[in-house]
Amino acid sequence: MTLARDLLGRILFYRTAGGLLAGRIVETEAYTGAADPASHAFRGPTARNTVMFGPAGHAYVYFSYGMHYCLNVTAERPGTAGAVLLRGLEPLAGIDLMRAQGDHGAASRLLSGPGKIGRAFGLTLKDNGRDFTRGPLGISAGTPAAADQVAVSRRIGISRAVDFPYRFAVIGSRSVSRA
C-alpha cells in the first residue's frame, strides 16, 4: 500500500530505439497478493504471475482482455506477492512516439488508463520481469505528490474486492482514469 501512494509524482521512463518516453505517475492501484481476492496472486504462484512473488522493483506485465498490456511494479520481498498497477500518467516526453502507437487524442488523455500506458509505451510480455533500477525501463524520483493532493478510493475495473481503498490518484490530474 505504501508503494502505491509513494509512486505518485515519480517519473516512469522507457528508453526505446525511437527515443525517450516518459510520464509522471498520477494514478495507481495496489494489489496485495494472498490477502486480496482481486490480485493475480490470490491463489498462489503461476506461470503468469511468478514475477509478483519475486523482489520489489520489477515490472509485472500482463495481457488483459486479449488486447492490453498492463504494467505493475512489484512491491514485496521475495516469496510474498504484491504489486502496484500503474493506472495513469501525465505525458512528459516522447508524446509523438506515444501517439504513433495509435492514440491521437488529447495529450491529457493519452496515458489515462493502464491499457493506454501499455500501448503508448509499446510494452509487451518481453518487458515482464524487467528491473526498474537497470535497463531501459525505469522509475526516477520526480516530485512526490503532497499528502493533501492525493485522493484514496476504491479500485475500478475489477469484480472482486472492489471496496478495498487501494486506488490512489493525484487530485486534479486530467490523466486519471474515468470511473
N, CA, C and O atoms as a DFTB+ gen file, in Angstrom:
716 C
 N C O
     1  1       0.815      -1.190       0.000
     2  2       0.000       0.000       0.000
     3  2       0.863       1.261       0.000
     4  3       0.548       2.245      -0.669
     5  1       1.940       1.214       0.748
     6  2       2.828       2.363       0.835
     7  2       3.399       2.711      -0.535
     8  3       3.454       3.884      -0.905
     9  1       3.821       1.704      -1.287
    10  2       4.402       1.963      -2.601
    11  2       3.389       2.609      -3.539
    12  3       3.739       3.509      -4.303
    13  1       2.132       2.159      -3.488
    14  2       1.105       2.729      -4.378
    15  2       0.992       4.236      -4.163
    16  3       0.849       4.985      -5.130
    17  1       1.052       4.678      -2.948
    18  2       0.990       6.108      -2.621
    19  2       2.291       6.808      -2.994
    20  3       2.282       7.904      -3.555
    21  1       3.413       6.159      -2.676
    22  2       4.718       6.777      -2.895
    23  2       5.104       6.917      -4.363
    24  3       5.952       7.744      -4.698
    25  1       4.501       6.129      -5.240
    26  2       4.815       6.249      -6.669
    27  2       4.231       7.511      -7.297
    28  3       4.718       7.967      -8.332
    29  1       3.194       8.080      -6.682
    30  2       2.574       9.285      -7.243
    31  2       3.587      10.432      -7.301
    32  3       4.212      10.780      -6.299
    33  1       3.732      10.999      -8.479
    34  2       4.680      12.088      -8.706
    35  2       6.005      11.618      -9.288
    36  3       6.762      12.428      -9.822
    37  1       6.296      10.338      -9.196
    38  2       7.531       9.805      -9.780
    39  2       7.389       9.713     -11.304
    40  3       6.284       9.813     -11.838
    41  1       8.494       9.524     -11.982
    42  2       8.516       9.516     -13.441
    43  2       8.804       8.102     -13.955
    44  3       9.838       7.512     -13.641
    45  1       7.877       7.576     -14.744
    46  2       8.113       6.330     -15.464
    47  2       8.769       6.704     -16.780
    48  3       8.301       7.606     -17.475
    49  1       9.853       6.016     -17.128
    50  2      10.509       6.297     -18.404
    51  2      10.851       4.990     -19.105
    52  3      10.981       3.940     -18.476
    53  1      10.993       5.080     -20.419
    54  2      11.387       3.935     -21.229
    55  2      12.261       4.469     -22.357
    56  3      11.807       5.250     -23.194
    57  1      13.512       4.041     -22.368
    58  2      14.434       4.432     -23.441
    59  2      14.271       3.430     -24.576
    60  3      14.661       2.271     -24.437
    61  1      13.704       3.859     -25.688
    62  2      13.452       2.988     -26.831
    63  2      14.382       3.364     -27.977
    64  3      15.056       4.393     -27.928
    65  1      14.414       2.533     -29.000
    66  2      15.215       2.835     -30.192
    67  2      14.756       4.142     -30.836
    68  3      15.556       4.851     -31.447
    69  1      13.457       4.463     -30.698
    70  2      12.916       5.680     -31.292
    71  2      13.125       6.923     -30.454
    72  3      13.000       8.036     -30.964
    73  1      13.441       6.759     -29.179
    74  2      13.629       7.903     -28.296
    75  2      13.086       7.635     -26.905
    76  3      12.616       6.537     -26.606
    77  1      13.158       8.645     -26.067
    78  2      12.732       8.544     -24.678
    79  2      11.230       8.776     -24.547
    80  3      10.683       9.726     -25.106
    81  1      10.576       7.889     -23.796
    82  2       9.172       8.057     -23.417
    83  2       9.153       8.295     -21.912
    84  3       9.883       7.633     -21.175
    85  1       8.332       9.226     -21.447
    86  2       8.281       9.479     -20.009
    87  2       6.935      10.080     -19.621
    88  3       6.308      10.806     -20.392
    89  1       6.515       9.757     -18.408
    90  2       5.286      10.325     -17.857
    91  2       5.320      10.325     -16.341
    92  3       5.895       9.435     -15.715
    93  1       4.690      11.343     -15.761
    94  2       4.579      11.445     -14.305
    95  2       3.421      10.556     -13.842
    96  3       2.317      10.636     -14.380
    97  1       3.678       9.725     -12.859
    98  2       2.666       8.800     -12.342
    99  2       1.645       9.593     -11.523
   100  3       2.000      10.263     -10.554
   101  1       0.365       9.508     -11.925
   102  2      -0.687      10.258     -11.233
   103  2      -1.814       9.355     -10.709
   104  3      -2.710       9.831     -10.012
   105  1      -1.774       8.059     -11.036
   106  2      -2.812       7.161     -10.535
   107  2      -2.259       5.741     -10.429
   108  3      -1.605       5.248     -11.348
   109  1      -2.532       5.091      -9.293
   110  2      -2.072       3.727      -9.045
   111  2      -3.166       2.923      -8.344
   112  3      -4.128       3.480      -7.816
   113  1      -2.996       1.606      -8.351
   114  2      -3.860       0.701      -7.578
   115  2      -2.990      -0.387      -6.983
   116  3      -2.147      -0.965      -7.667
   117  1      -3.200      -0.664      -5.700
   118  2      -2.434      -1.705      -5.014
   119  2      -3.159      -3.043      -5.092
   120  3      -4.388      -3.106      -5.053
   121  1      -2.371      -4.107      -5.204
   122  2      -2.870      -5.491      -5.170
   123  2      -1.981      -6.258      -4.207
   124  3      -0.772      -6.356      -4.412
   125  1      -2.588      -6.807      -3.145
   126  2      -1.819      -7.317      -2.017
   127  2      -1.698      -8.839      -1.949
   128  3      -1.588      -9.390      -0.854
   129  1      -1.714      -9.516      -3.063
   130  2      -1.412     -10.941      -3.096
   131  2      -2.447     -11.819      -2.422
   132  3      -3.639     -11.722      -2.715
   133  1      -1.993     -12.678      -1.519
   134  2      -2.844     -13.697      -0.898
   135  2      -4.001     -13.109      -0.096
   136  3      -5.003     -13.793       0.112
   137  1      -3.895     -11.879       0.355
   138  2      -4.955     -11.246       1.143
   139  2      -5.967     -10.500       0.282
   140  3      -6.873      -9.852       0.805
   141  1      -5.815     -10.592      -1.033
   142  2      -6.595      -9.750      -1.940
   143  2      -7.223     -10.589      -3.062
   144  3      -6.526     -10.987      -3.995
   145  1      -8.542     -10.863      -2.977
   146  2      -9.193     -11.688      -3.998
   147  2      -9.122     -11.124      -5.417
   148  3      -9.369     -11.865      -6.368
   149  1      -8.797      -9.848      -5.595
   150  2      -8.679      -9.257      -6.925
   151  2      -7.265      -9.385      -7.491
   152  3      -7.042      -9.084      -8.663
   153  1      -6.326      -9.820      -6.687
   154  2      -4.937      -9.934      -7.113
   155  2      -4.720     -11.175      -7.966
   156  3      -5.318     -12.221      -7.712
   157  1      -3.869     -11.060      -8.974
   158  2      -3.496     -12.218      -9.785
   159  2      -2.783     -13.271      -8.941
   160  3      -2.718     -14.435      -9.337
   161  1      -2.256     -12.885      -7.798
   162  2      -1.509     -13.802      -6.932
   163  2      -2.358     -14.398      -5.814
   164  3      -1.830     -15.109      -4.959
   165  1      -3.628     -14.131      -5.804
   166  2      -4.507     -14.576      -4.713
   167  2      -4.445     -16.086      -4.481
   168  3      -4.443     -16.537      -3.335
   169  1      -4.394     -16.856      -5.544
   170  2      -4.395     -18.318      -5.431
   171  2      -2.996     -18.922      -5.463
   172  3      -2.856     -20.142      -5.553
   173  1      -1.968     -18.098      -5.391
   174  2      -0.602     -18.600      -5.378
   175  2       0.118     -18.392      -6.698
   176  3      -0.437     -17.846      -7.651
   177  1       1.370     -18.841      -6.735
   178  2       2.192     -18.635      -7.925
   179  2       1.709     -19.452      -9.129
   180  3       1.282     -20.599      -8.995
   181  1       1.790     -18.830     -10.298
   182  2       1.501     -19.481     -11.580
   183  2       2.566     -19.016     -12.566
   184  3       3.383     -18.152     -12.246
   185  1       2.555     -19.583     -13.748
   186  2       3.498     -19.139     -14.777
   187  2       3.279     -17.659     -15.093
   188  3       4.238     -16.931     -15.348
   189  1       2.024     -17.214     -15.077
   190  2       1.710     -15.824     -15.419
   191  2       2.181     -14.840     -14.354
   192  3       2.716     -13.783     -14.689
   193  1       1.992     -15.167     -13.082
   194  2       2.214     -14.187     -12.012
   195  2       3.511     -14.362     -11.238
   196  3       3.716     -13.680     -10.234
   197  1       4.380     -15.242     -11.668
   198  2       5.580     -15.552     -10.895
   199  2       6.414     -14.329     -10.535
   200  3       7.038     -14.310      -9.474
   201  1       6.440     -13.307     -11.389
   202  2       7.206     -12.086     -11.112
   203  2       6.685     -11.405      -9.847
   204  3       7.458     -10.786      -9.116
   205  1       5.386     -11.513      -9.584
   206  2       4.818     -10.879      -8.387
   207  2       5.391     -11.457      -7.101
   208  3       5.346     -10.803      -6.060
   209  1       5.928     -12.668      -7.153
   210  2       6.482     -13.331      -5.977
   211  2       7.986     -13.106      -5.852
   212  3       8.622     -13.646      -4.948
   213  1       8.547     -12.317      -6.747
   214  2       9.973     -12.017      -6.710
   215  2      10.245     -10.755      -5.921
   216  3       9.384     -10.295      -5.170
   217  1      11.427     -10.191      -6.078
   218  2      11.781      -8.991      -5.322
   219  2      11.019      -7.754      -5.792
   220  3      10.510      -7.703      -6.911
   221  1      10.957      -6.777      -4.922
   222  2      10.317      -5.499      -5.242
   223  2      11.120      -4.774      -6.319
   224  3      12.325      -4.979      -6.470
   225  1      10.413      -3.917      -7.066
   226  2      11.086      -3.072      -8.039
   227  2      11.235      -3.662      -9.417
   228  3      12.101      -3.240     -10.183
   229  1      10.398      -4.641      -9.747
   230  2      10.430      -5.240     -11.079
   231  2       9.088      -5.030     -11.772
   232  3       8.065      -4.801     -11.127
   233  1       9.115      -5.113     -13.090
   234  2       7.897      -4.950     -13.881
   235  2       7.123      -6.266     -13.928
   236  3       7.670      -7.309     -14.285
   237  1       5.851      -6.200     -13.565
   238  2       4.942      -7.319     -13.788
   239  2       4.011      -6.849     -14.902
   240  3       3.139      -6.008     -14.683
   241  1       4.205      -7.402     -16.095
   242  2       3.400      -7.043     -17.259
   243  2       2.499      -8.219     -17.585
   244  3       2.954      -9.360     -17.661
   245  1       1.223      -7.938     -17.777
   246  2       0.293      -8.998     -18.171
   247  2      -0.596      -8.504     -19.302
   248  3      -0.782      -7.303     -19.495
   249  1      -1.139      -9.459     -20.042
   250  2      -2.010      -9.173     -21.181
   251  2      -3.441      -9.271     -20.682
   252  3      -3.830     -10.295     -20.120
   253  1      -4.229      -8.226     -20.878
   254  2      -5.576      -8.137     -20.333
   255  2      -6.621      -8.038     -21.446
   256  3      -6.445      -7.301     -22.416
   257  1      -7.691      -8.779     -21.291
   258  2      -8.820      -8.755     -22.229
   259  2      -8.406      -9.029     -23.673
   260  3      -9.094      -8.613     -24.605
   261  1      -7.295      -9.720     -23.860
   262  2      -6.852     -10.056     -25.199
   263  2      -6.421      -8.872     -26.039
   264  3      -6.310      -8.985     -27.259
   265  1      -6.170      -7.706     -25.383
   266  2      -5.805      -6.531     -26.173
   267  2      -4.894      -5.526     -25.487
   268  3      -4.312      -4.686     -26.175
   269  1      -4.739      -5.566     -24.173
   270  2      -3.962      -4.537     -23.469
   271  2      -2.828      -5.165     -22.666
   272  3      -3.007      -6.194     -22.015
   273  1      -1.662      -4.531     -22.723
   274  2      -0.573      -4.896     -21.827
   275  2      -0.606      -3.901     -20.672
   276  3      -0.589      -2.689     -20.888
   277  1      -0.652      -4.413     -19.454
   278  2      -0.729      -3.569     -18.263
   279  2       0.556      -3.703     -17.465
   280  3       1.136      -4.786     -17.386
   281  1       1.000      -2.601     -16.873
   282  2       2.277      -2.534     -16.160
   283  2       2.058      -2.352     -14.665
   284  3       1.334      -1.458     -14.227
   285  1       2.696      -3.216     -13.900
   286  2       2.703      -3.148     -12.442
   287  2       4.135      -3.055     -11.950
   288  3       5.071      -3.419     -12.663
   289  1       4.304      -2.569     -10.733
   290  2       5.593      -2.548     -10.054
   291  2       5.487      -3.518      -8.888
   292  3       4.597      -3.376      -8.049
   293  1       6.384      -4.510      -8.821
   294  2       6.334      -5.443      -7.695
   295  2       6.700      -4.703      -6.419
   296  3       7.492      -3.761      -6.429
   297  1       6.092      -5.162      -5.298
   298  2       6.145      -4.334      -4.098
   299  2       6.500      -5.063      -2.807
   300  3       6.421      -4.469      -1.732
   301  1       6.887      -6.324      -2.884
   302  2       7.136      -7.079      -1.651
   303  2       8.493      -7.776      -1.702
   304  3       9.199      -7.726      -2.709
   305  1       8.836      -8.419      -0.606
   306  2      10.067      -9.211      -0.550
   307  2       9.840     -10.520      -1.306
   308  3       8.696     -10.941      -1.475
   309  1      10.908     -11.165      -1.759
   310  2      10.753     -12.433      -2.484
   311  2       9.941     -13.456      -1.679
   312  3      10.148     -13.635      -0.479
   313  1       9.025     -14.109      -2.369
   314  2       8.167     -15.109      -1.741
   315  2       6.813     -14.580      -1.324
   316  3       5.891     -15.360      -1.085
   317  1       6.676     -13.257      -1.231
   318  2       5.409     -12.629      -0.859
   319  2       4.946     -11.769      -2.021
   320  3       5.656     -10.862      -2.453
   321  1       3.752     -12.056      -2.527
   322  2       3.260     -11.323      -3.703
   323  2       2.656      -9.984      -3.335
   324  3       2.044      -9.825      -2.279
   325  1       2.836      -9.047      -4.207
   326  2       2.232      -7.729      -4.099
   327  2       2.709      -6.890      -5.267
   328  3       3.863      -6.985      -5.685
   329  1       1.816      -6.070      -5.787
   330  2       2.187      -5.234      -6.925
   331  2       1.294      -4.005      -6.976
   332  3       0.211      -3.971      -6.393
   333  1       1.777      -3.006      -7.685
   334  2       1.039      -1.762      -7.872
   335  2       0.824      -1.561      -9.365
   336  3       1.782      -1.457     -10.130
   337  1      -0.431      -1.508      -9.771
   338  2      -0.798      -1.248     -11.156
   339  2      -0.665       0.243     -11.435
   340  3      -1.184       1.067     -10.682
   341  1       0.028       0.592     -12.517
   342  2       0.097       1.988     -12.936
   343  2      -1.126       2.271     -13.790
   344  3      -1.269       1.709     -14.876
   345  1      -2.013       3.141     -13.308
   346  2      -3.291       3.420     -13.966
   347  2      -3.295       4.710     -14.771
   348  3      -4.053       4.828     -15.734
   349  1      -2.468       5.679     -14.400
   350  2      -2.494       6.951     -15.111
   351  2      -1.174       7.689     -15.008
   352  3      -0.535       7.716     -13.955
   353  1      -0.774       8.294     -16.132
   354  2       0.448       9.103     -16.194
   355  2       0.133      10.409     -16.912
   356  3      -0.759      10.466     -17.758
   357  1       0.872      11.449     -16.567
   358  2       0.839      12.685     -17.345
   359  2       2.036      12.640     -18.289
   360  3       3.171      12.557     -17.818
   361  1       1.824      12.693     -19.605
   362  2       2.941      12.583     -20.548
   363  2       3.928      13.738     -20.402
   364  3       3.539      14.897     -20.261
   365  1       5.220      13.391     -20.441
   366  2       6.275      14.394     -20.317
   367  2       7.222      14.417     -21.502
   368  3       7.668      15.488     -21.913
   369  1       7.539      13.248     -22.062
   370  2       8.496      13.172     -23.164
   371  2       8.086      12.059     -24.120
   372  3       7.557      11.030     -23.701
   373  1       8.333      12.277     -25.398
   374  2       8.038      11.262     -26.400
   375  2       6.580      11.185     -26.798
   376  3       6.107      10.131     -27.222
   377  1       5.865      12.281     -26.667
   378  2       4.425      12.268     -26.961
   379  2       4.160      11.871     -28.412
   380  3       3.219      11.120     -28.672
   381  1       4.944      12.340     -29.340
   382  2       4.751      11.944     -30.742
   383  2       4.993      10.445     -30.922
   384  3       4.287       9.788     -31.687
   385  1       5.989       9.908     -30.218
   386  2       6.247       8.461     -30.274
   387  2       5.077       7.681     -29.686
   388  3       4.683       6.643     -30.216
   389  1       4.530       8.186     -28.595
   390  2       3.374       7.538     -27.966
   391  2       2.177       7.549     -28.912
   392  3       1.487       6.541     -29.067
   393  1       1.942       8.685     -29.535
   394  2       0.818       8.795     -30.474
   395  2       0.985       7.867     -31.673
   396  3      -0.001       7.391     -32.235
   397  1       2.214       7.616     -32.059
   398  2       2.480       6.726     -33.193
   399  2       2.026       5.294     -32.901
   400  3       1.883       4.484     -33.816
   401  1       1.802       4.993     -31.633
   402  2       1.325       3.661     -31.244
   403  2      -0.188       3.525     -31.472
   404  3      -0.739       2.437     -31.308
   405  1      -0.865       4.626     -31.850
   406  2      -2.261       4.503     -32.239
   407  2      -3.264       5.401     -31.559
   408  3      -4.440       5.357     -31.919
   409  1      -2.872       6.214     -30.595
   410  2      -3.829       7.091     -29.915
   411  2      -3.542       8.528     -30.317
   412  3      -2.436       9.026     -30.102
   413  1      -4.528       9.194     -30.896
   414  2      -4.321      10.562     -31.378
   415  2      -5.181      11.572     -30.634
   416  3      -5.415      12.674     -31.131
   417  1      -5.653      11.209     -29.449
   418  2      -6.481      12.109     -28.660
   419  2      -5.659      13.172     -27.949
   420  3      -4.468      13.342     -28.209
   421  1      -6.322      13.878     -27.050
   422  2      -5.673      14.931     -26.268
   423  2      -4.526      14.350     -25.444
   424  3      -4.634      13.234     -24.935
   425  1      -3.440      15.089     -25.310
   426  2      -2.283      14.630     -24.545
   427  2      -2.673      14.265     -23.116
   428  3      -2.129      13.318     -22.548
   429  1      -3.615      15.011     -22.530
   430  2      -4.015      14.744     -21.150
   431  2      -4.696      13.386     -20.985
   432  3      -4.738      12.854     -19.876
   433  1      -5.231      12.815     -22.069
   434  2      -5.918      11.519     -22.001
   435  2      -5.072      10.387     -22.588
   436  3      -5.472       9.224     -22.542
   437  1      -3.915      10.723     -23.133
   438  2      -3.064       9.756     -23.818
   439  2      -2.658       8.586     -22.933
   440  3      -2.538       7.461     -23.418
   441  1      -2.443       8.836     -21.634
   442  2      -1.981       7.817     -20.690
   443  2      -2.961       7.657     -19.533
   444  3      -2.555       7.371     -18.406
   445  1      -4.249       7.841     -19.809
   446  2      -5.279       7.826     -18.758
   447  2      -5.932       6.451     -18.625
   448  3      -7.151       6.321     -18.742
   449  1      -5.135       5.452     -18.387
   450  2      -5.623       4.094     -18.182
   451  2      -4.487       3.120     -18.382
   452  3      -3.565       3.398     -19.149
   453  1      -4.531       1.980     -17.709
   454  2      -3.414       1.040     -17.805
   455  2      -3.193       0.493     -19.209
   456  3      -2.047       0.279     -19.602
   457  1      -4.247       0.263     -19.969
   458  2      -4.094      -0.205     -21.341
   459  2      -3.462       0.846     -22.233
   460  3      -2.667       0.528     -23.118
   461  1      -3.822       2.105     -21.994
   462  2      -3.241       3.202     -22.775
   463  2      -1.753       3.356     -22.485
   464  3      -0.968       3.647     -23.388
   465  1      -1.365       3.161     -21.227
   466  2       0.053       3.234     -20.870
   467  2       0.821       2.140     -21.609
   468  3       1.859       2.400     -22.219
   469  1       0.302       0.921     -21.549
   470  2       0.962      -0.194     -22.223
   471  2       1.115       0.036     -23.714
   472  3       2.174      -0.230     -24.282
   473  1       0.050       0.535     -24.355
   474  2       0.098       0.787     -25.799
   475  2       1.077       1.914     -26.119
   476  3       1.920       1.763     -27.004
   477  1       0.978       3.033     -25.416
   478  2       1.818       4.192     -25.710
   479  2       3.302       3.911     -25.485
   480  3       4.154       4.439     -26.200
   481  1       3.609       3.077     -24.488
   482  2       4.998       2.747     -24.195
   483  2       5.481       1.538     -24.991
   484  3       6.651       1.165     -24.903
   485  1       4.587       0.925     -25.769
   486  2       4.963      -0.225     -26.582
   487  2       5.324      -1.453     -25.771
   488  3       6.157      -2.256     -26.191
   489  1       4.694      -1.605     -24.596
   490  2       5.013      -2.727     -23.715
   491  2       4.497      -4.045     -24.278
   492  3       3.470      -4.086     -24.954
   493  1       5.221      -5.116     -23.990
   494  2       4.810      -6.469     -24.340
   495  2       5.225      -7.388     -23.194
   496  3       5.784      -6.936     -22.195
   497  1       4.948      -8.668     -23.347
   498  2       5.357      -9.627     -22.319
   499  2       6.876      -9.734     -22.221
   500  3       7.386     -10.260     -21.232
   501  1       7.607      -9.251     -23.219
   502  2       9.068      -9.225     -23.148
   503  2       9.550      -8.289     -22.040
   504  3      10.679      -8.416     -21.566
   505  1       8.699      -7.350     -21.627
   506  2       9.056      -6.413     -20.561
   507  2       8.779      -6.989     -19.169
   508  3       9.226      -6.426     -18.170
   509  1       8.055      -8.093     -19.096
   510  2       7.745      -8.724     -17.817
   511  2       9.044      -9.117     -17.108
   512  3       9.906      -9.769     -17.698
   513  1       9.175      -8.723     -15.858
   514  2      10.348      -9.058     -15.059
   515  2      11.473      -8.053     -15.116
   516  3      12.457      -8.203     -14.392
   517  1      11.364      -7.017     -15.961
   518  2      12.444      -6.024     -16.037
   519  2      12.670      -5.384     -14.675
   520  3      11.721      -5.098     -13.945
   521  1      13.914      -5.168     -14.348
   522  2      14.317      -4.492     -13.118
   523  2      14.236      -2.985     -13.373
   524  3      14.907      -2.471     -14.267
   525  1      13.427      -2.287     -12.600
   526  2      13.260      -0.848     -12.804
   527  2      14.520      -0.047     -12.464
   528  3      14.599       1.137     -12.793
   529  1      15.498      -0.668     -11.815
   530  2      16.726       0.051     -11.465
   531  2      17.830      -0.150     -12.489
   532  3      18.884       0.479     -12.396
   533  1      17.596      -1.034     -13.482
   534  2      18.586      -1.318     -14.524
   535  2      17.879      -1.421     -15.864
   536  3      16.763      -1.934     -15.942
   537  1      18.502      -0.950     -16.888
   538  2      17.936      -1.138     -18.208
   539  2      17.107       0.031     -18.689
   540  3      17.114       1.101     -18.081
   541  1      16.390      -0.176     -19.784
   542  2      15.702       0.924     -20.445
   543  2      14.399       1.367     -19.781
   544  3      13.965       2.502     -19.983
   545  1      13.771       0.502     -19.000
   546  2      12.501       0.821     -18.332
   547  2      12.800       1.141     -16.880
   548  3      13.412       0.336     -16.178
   549  1      12.374       2.308     -16.425
   550  2      12.706       2.676     -15.053
   551  2      11.758       3.689     -14.459
   552  3      10.853       4.197     -15.119
   553  1      11.995       3.968     -13.188
   554  2      11.219       4.970     -12.443
   555  2      12.216       5.874     -11.750
   556  3      13.076       5.400     -11.007
   557  1      12.109       7.184     -11.990
   558  2      13.016       8.139     -11.354
   559  2      12.268       8.940     -10.303
   560  3      11.047       8.842     -10.176
   561  1      13.011       9.724      -9.560
   562  2      12.483      10.399      -8.376
   563  2      11.269      11.285      -8.632
   564  3      10.252      11.120      -7.959
   565  1      11.337      12.199      -9.560
   566  2      10.213      13.115      -9.753
   567  2       9.965      13.952      -8.512
   568  3      10.830      14.055      -7.641
   569  1       8.780      14.552      -8.431
   570  2       8.380      15.341      -7.263
   571  2       7.215      14.628      -6.603
   572  3       6.140      14.536      -7.195
   573  1       7.403      14.118      -5.381
   574  2       6.321      13.384      -4.725
   575  2       5.061      14.228      -4.592
   576  3       5.127      15.435      -4.359
   577  1       3.924      13.581      -4.740
   578  2       2.644      14.280      -4.564
   579  2       2.443      14.582      -3.079
   580  3       2.653      13.717      -2.228
   581  1       2.039      15.802      -2.780
   582  2       1.776      16.188      -1.391
   583  2       0.571      15.410      -0.857
   584  3      -0.359      15.109      -1.605
   585  1       0.593      15.094       0.410
   586  2      -0.469      14.302       1.031
   587  2      -1.851      14.901       0.784
   588  3      -2.807      14.160       0.555
   589  1      -1.972      16.226       0.826
   590  2      -3.285      16.848       0.631
   591  2      -3.709      16.888      -0.840
   592  3      -4.791      17.380      -1.160
   593  1      -2.859      16.371      -1.738
   594  2      -3.180      16.311      -3.160
   595  2      -3.469      14.887      -3.644
   596  3      -3.550      14.635      -4.846
   597  1      -3.622      13.960      -2.690
   598  2      -3.853      12.555      -3.036
   599  2      -5.238      12.118      -2.591
   600  3      -5.609      12.266      -1.427
   601  1      -5.991      11.580      -3.533
   602  2      -7.306      11.003      -3.229
   603  2      -7.146       9.489      -3.124
   604  3      -6.425       8.872      -3.908
   605  1      -7.827       8.904      -2.149
   606  2      -7.836       7.456      -1.963
   607  2      -9.264       6.990      -2.181
   608  3     -10.206       7.562      -1.632
   609  1      -9.419       5.933      -2.998
   610  2     -10.767       5.441      -3.283
   611  2     -10.742       3.950      -3.557
   612  3      -9.697       3.305      -3.480
   613  1     -11.895       3.418      -3.875
   614  2     -11.988       2.006      -4.230
   615  2     -11.416       1.805      -5.631
   616  3     -11.364       2.730      -6.441
   617  1     -10.994       0.585      -5.889
   618  2     -10.425       0.263      -7.195
   619  2     -11.529       0.183      -8.243
   620  3     -12.708       0.030      -7.922
   621  1     -11.116       0.292      -9.503
   622  2     -12.079       0.237     -10.603
   623  2     -11.661      -0.835     -11.595
   624  3     -10.505      -1.257     -11.611
   625  1     -12.606      -1.277     -12.425
   626  2     -12.298      -2.226     -13.478
   627  2     -12.113      -3.653     -13.016
   628  3     -11.582      -4.480     -13.758
   629  1     -12.545      -3.959     -11.794
   630  2     -12.441      -5.318     -11.259
   631  2     -13.795      -5.741     -10.708
   632  3     -14.693      -4.915     -10.549
   633  1     -13.939      -7.033     -10.418
   634  2     -15.217      -7.516      -9.897
   635  2     -15.114      -8.052      -8.471
   636  3     -16.142      -8.276      -7.832
   637  1     -13.906      -8.263      -7.957
   638  2     -13.711      -8.764      -6.591
   639  2     -13.010      -7.701      -5.756
   640  3     -12.182      -6.943      -6.262
   641  1     -13.352      -7.656      -4.474
   642  2     -12.701      -6.748      -3.528
   643  2     -12.716      -5.301      -4.023
   644  3     -11.750      -4.562      -3.832
   645  1     -13.797      -4.910      -4.647
   646  2     -13.887      -3.563      -5.215
   647  2     -13.926      -2.471      -4.156
   648  3     -13.596      -1.321      -4.449
   649  1     -14.319      -2.801      -2.940
   650  2     -14.424      -1.774      -1.902
   651  2     -13.120      -1.515      -1.146
   652  3     -13.065      -0.635      -0.287
   653  1     -12.074      -2.276      -1.462
   654  2     -10.791      -2.014      -0.812
   655  2     -10.313      -0.618      -1.231
   656  3     -10.316      -0.309      -2.422
   657  1      -9.907       0.223      -0.292
   658  2      -9.451       1.584      -0.633
   659  2      -8.001       1.591      -1.100
   660  3      -7.127       2.153      -0.440
   661  1      -7.757       0.960      -2.248
   662  2      -6.400       0.736      -2.724
   663  2      -6.070       1.533      -3.988
   664  3      -5.038       1.288      -4.612
   665  1      -6.910       2.462      -4.368
   666  2      -6.656       3.294      -5.543
   667  2      -6.209       4.669      -5.070
   668  3      -6.836       5.270      -4.198
   669  1      -5.115       5.162      -5.652
   670  2      -4.536       6.440      -5.257
   671  2      -4.396       7.315      -6.496
   672  3      -3.937       6.848      -7.539
   673  1      -4.789       8.580      -6.388
   674  2      -4.723       9.467      -7.539
   675  2      -4.400      10.893      -7.104
   676  3      -4.813      11.348      -6.037
   677  1      -3.654      11.580      -7.957
   678  2      -3.348      12.994      -7.720
   679  2      -4.603      13.783      -8.048
   680  3      -5.123      13.708      -9.161
   681  1      -5.084      14.535      -7.075
   682  2      -6.291      15.342      -7.245
   683  2      -6.073      16.375      -8.348
   684  3      -5.061      17.076      -8.367
   685  1      -7.019      16.456      -9.251
   686  2      -6.986      17.449     -10.313
   687  2      -6.254      17.032     -11.576
   688  3      -6.277      17.763     -12.566
   689  1      -5.606      15.877     -11.566
   690  2      -4.901      15.441     -12.774
   691  2      -5.922      15.033     -13.832
   692  3      -6.865      14.299     -13.536
   693  1      -5.740      15.500     -15.046
   694  2      -6.657      15.154     -16.140
   695  2      -6.314      13.784     -16.719
   696  3      -7.051      13.275     -17.564
   697  1      -5.205      13.176     -16.281
   698  2      -4.783      11.875     -16.789
   699  2      -5.272      10.709     -15.929
   700  3      -4.889       9.564     -16.167
   701  1      -6.110      10.990     -14.938
   702  2      -6.664       9.928     -14.091
   703  2      -7.751       9.196     -14.842
   704  3      -8.534       9.813     -15.565
   705  1      -7.808       7.876     -14.678
   706  2      -8.817       7.049     -15.347
   707  2     -10.207       7.477     -14.927
   708  3     -10.420       7.903     -13.792
   709  1     -11.134       7.364     -15.829
   710  2     -12.525       7.692     -15.522
   711  2     -13.241       6.473     -14.979
   712  3     -13.045       5.356     -15.457
   713  1     -14.070       6.699     -13.978
   714  2     -14.894       5.606     -13.429
   715  2     -16.049       6.168     -12.654
   716  3     -16.857       5.412     -12.115
